[in-house]
Amino acid sequence: MRILILPGDGIGPEIMAATRRALDALNGRLGLGLESEERPIGLAAHAKEGSTLSDKTLAAVEAADGAILG
């Protein structure tokens, strides 16, 4: 299962770091077959890609089995 991690702004990156550690621990212990990818969204994305929600990130959301927004 492919999970997209979208940290966002504010406390989102901090929360998503903890969420990612929890997902990695569960995946390792239970063998869930999770694969994760992180994409920028919000102000970080705007600074990097010129848009708060780039076409590349939107395509990644559509292709993923799930997405978690910080």
Phi, psi and omega in degrees: 000132181259121181248130178262128180258123181237092186298323180073209186247181177062232180275001181307310180301321179294315179295319182290330176297316178292320178297318180295320177298319179295316179297318179297320179295315178297317180298317179294320183283320186256355180059050185284346181074029180280138171237136181236151176224141178250134178230144178285148176211151180086212184296324177298320178292320180298317179294324184272320189239357178083008180208145178288338176217093184288160176300324180296317178291318178299319177296322178294321177298314181295328182277340183282158174280338179197159178223143178238122181255127181281000000 
